[in-house]
Amino acid sequence: MAGIGRRCALALLLTGLIGGLDYFSGYDLRLGSLYLLPIGVATWSAGRRAGLLLAALACLCWLFSFGPTHGDTPPMLFYWDGVVLAATFLVFVLLLDRLRLALRRSDERFVRVLDEMHAAVYVTDPDDGRILYANRRLTEMLGSTAIDLCESDLPQHLTSAAHGTPAGDRRVVVSGSAGFTSDELRDPATGRWYLVQSGRIPWKDRSTASLKVITDISDRRHAQFLRRENQDMLHRTARLSALAEATSALAHEINQPLMAIASYNDACLRLLTSEAPDRAELVRALEKSRAQALRAGDIVARMRDFILSRRPQPVLCELNAIVHEALEVIETSLEEQGVAIDVALAEPLPPVLADRFLLGQVVVNLLENAVDAMRSLAPPNRRIRVATGRQPDGAIGVSISDHGEGIPAMIDQHLFAPFRSTKPQGLGLGLSICRSVVEAHGGHLWHSANPDGGTTFHFTIATEQG
């Protein structure tokens, strides 16, 4: 208010000075247009009413200085000059006041937007740290007005990392656009996380000022934590479900190599008890027995991987190698069911960053589903085709086709939903988990009907190059 009063007093002084100069010069200087300067100062400082009052005063000064000296000027021209001058002052005051109100409303809208933000926003003097502006959110966080405070008076969690926030309560500073930086800070007292963004901006009569935006991101951090927990739970569930489905086949899987070992040992015993044992045949039998023992150990190792509840550890791996390992896992089942395998693996393929165990289980589950889909067929018609290849978008695709009866229409739309299965003894979790694992690797799993009967399941995995 004191500043407005001083500016209005200055406007009055200028008006009197202009009128006095016109009067004492006999209106030879004709300074009437200069009245716009004090009128503009009064209007901009105190509004339309002050501008109109000063315009009226300027007209009186003009009349007082020009009236006695107009001499032989016709009265009509004298009055016309006065009307034009008064109209000019009036239009100037109205236009300037309208501009002043428009700017004020614009400022009010801007301030209103800042006050309604959930983030605390304040501007500080970069030289002395004094707060030049603070929105309502900052005032609520402080419990009192922030104006006339310094940044050093603010709580620790509202200041940047440069003010000594412990390293353990900070995240990495990330450079933003236009010279702005972002820093995630944790308030040790409350345990809440804040995103502090800071940068330089132009400010009024000074060259620059420091803008700070503080956003409470505790809920977002908590959501990220829950998402990680859910992802870990997904991987644990995948292993447990895979274990539940594989346990029933474990005895049969381990029995095959053990029976083979026993058969080869019997052959070795017969050769050793013969009068002229065939040494080469004995070596071959021992080698086969050893291979079956290694196979049995591999089965046990895979079951141990099923049981282990470890965090997923993505590594660079070859998808073709994963497919070969999956075929080895169900080799016994394929032989028992008389299923022929057509393998068409594209070479070479770029590596993928994936959890090798989980991705291998996806291939195993899809292969087992293909075998189950052809149980009703005659053995010569049981054939599975496994293919890999590069997709147009750069991802690697895997396709597993069978020649079974296809997916029933009643379950086709809900095939990937949990607890939906076409198997009499199925849990209905295999395909749901397969899709979750593939999507967790940035891929997509879907199926399509084959023109000659049966179903093809496809899934894609992003390559390490992206």
Long-range contacts (C-beta under 8 A, 24 or more apart in sequence): 3-45, 4-45, 4-46, 7-41, 7-42, 7-45, 7-46, 8-41, 8-42, 8-45, 8-46, 8-50, 10-38, 10-41, 11-38, 11-39, 11-41, 11-42, 11-45, 11-54, 12-38, 12-54, 12-57, 13-38, 14-38, 14-41, 15-39, 15-54, 15-57, 15-58, 15-61, 16-61, 18-58, 18-61, 19-58, 19-61, 19-62, 19-64, 19-65, 20-65, 22-61, 22-62, 22-65, 22-66, 23-64, 23-65, 26-69, 27-65, 27-66, 27-69, 27-70, 32-62, 32-66, 32-85, 35-61, 35-62, 35-89, 36-88, 36-89, 36-92, 39-89, 39-92, 39-93, 40-92, 40-96, 43-92, 43-93, 43-96, 43-97, 43-100, 44-96, 44-100, 47-97, 47-100, 48-93, 48-94, 48-97, 51-93, 51-96, 51-97, 52-90, 52-93, 55-86, 55-89, 55-90, 55-92, 55-93, 58-89, 59-85, 59-86, 59-89, 111-135, 118-215, 118-216, 119-213, 119-214, 119-215, 119-216, 120-158, 120-212, 120-213, 120-214, 120-215, 121-211, 121-212, 121-213, 121-214, 122-146, 122-211, 122-212, 123-201, 123-203, 123-209, 123-210, 123-211, 123-212, 124-150, 124-151, 124-209, 124-210, 124-212, 125-206, 125-209, 125-210, 126-200, 126-208, 126-209, 126-210, 132-203, 132-209, 138-214, 141-214, 151-212, 155-187, 156-187, 156-188, 157-185, 157-186, 157-187, 157-189, 157-190, 157-192, 157-194, 157-214, 158-194, 158-196, 158-212, 158-214, 159-196, 160-185, 160-196, 160-198, 160-212, 161-185, 161-196, 184-217, 191-218, 192-216, 192-218, 193-217, 193-218, 193-221, 231-440, 232-311, 232-312, 234-433, 234-436, 234-437, 234-440, 235-311, 235-312, 235-355, 235-358, 235-440, 236-309, 237-433, 238-358, 238-361, 238-433, 238-436, 238-437, 239-306, 239-307, 239-308, 239-309, 240-309, 241-427, 241-429, 241-430, 241-433, 242-306, 242-361, 242-365, 242-433, 243-303, 243-306, 243-307, 244-427, 245-365, 245-427, 245-429, 245-430, 246-303, 246-306, 249-333, 250-299, 250-303, 252-332, 253-299, 253-332, 254-296, 254-299, 254-300, 256-332, 257-292, 257-293, 257-295, 257-296, 257-299, 258-292, 258-296, 260-288, 260-289, 260-292, 261-289, 261-292, 261-293, 261-296, 264-288, 264-289, 264-292, 265-289, 298-328, 302-329, 305-357, 312-355, 312-358, 313-355, 314-353, 314-354, 314-355, 315-353, 315-354, 315-355, 315-356, 316-351, 316-352, 316-353, 316-464, 317-351, 317-352, 317-354, 317-356, 317-359, 318-349, 318-351, 318-352, 319-349, 319-352, 319-359, 319-388, 319-396, 319-398, 319-461, 320-345, 320-346, 320-347, 320-349, 320-388, 322-356, 322-359, 322-360, 322-363, 323-363, 323-386, 323-388, 323-398, 325-360, 326-360, 326-363, 326-364, 326-367, 327-367, 327-386, 329-360, 329-364, 330-364, 330-367, 330-368, 330-371, 333-368, 333-371, 334-371, 334-384, 337-371, 337-374, 337-375, 337-379, 337-382, 338-379, 338-380, 338-382, 339-370, 339-371, 339-374, 339-382, 339-383, 339-384, 340-382, 340-383, 340-384, 341-383, 341-384, 341-385, 341-386, 342-383, 342-384, 342-385, 342-386, 343-385, 343-386, 343-387, 344-385, 344-386, 344-387, 344-388, 345-386, 345-387, 345-388, 346-387, 346-388, 346-389, 346-390, 349-388, 349-390, 349-396, 350-396, 350-463, 350-464, 350-465, 351-463, 351-464, 352-396, 352-441, 352-461, 352-462, 352-463, 352-464, 353-464, 354-441, 354-461, 355-437, 355-441, 358-437, 358-440, 359-437, 359-441, 359-461, 361-434, 361-437, 362-434, 362-437, 362-438, 362-445, 362-459, 363-398, 363-400, 365-430, 365-431, 365-433, 365-434, 366-400, 366-434, 366-457, 366-459, 367-400, 368-430, 369-402, 369-430, 369-431, 369-457, 370-400, 370-401, 370-402, 370-404, 370-457, 371-402, 372-423, 373-402, 373-404, 373-405, 373-422, 373-454, 373-455, 374-402, 374-403, 374-404, 374-454, 376-404, 376-405, 377-403, 377-404, 391-460, 394-462, 394-463, 394-465, 394-466, 395-443, 395-460, 395-461, 395-462, 395-463, 396-460, 396-461, 396-463, 397-458, 397-459, 397-460, 398-458, 398-459, 398-460, 398-461, 399-456, 399-457, 399-458, 400-456, 400-457, 401-450, 401-454, 401-455, 401-456, 402-454, 402-455, 402-456, 403-450, 403-452, 403-453, 403-454, 404-453, 404-454, 404-455, 405-453, 405-454, 406-449, 406-450, 406-453, 406-454, 406-455, 407-447, 407-449, 407-455, 415-447, 416-445, 434-459
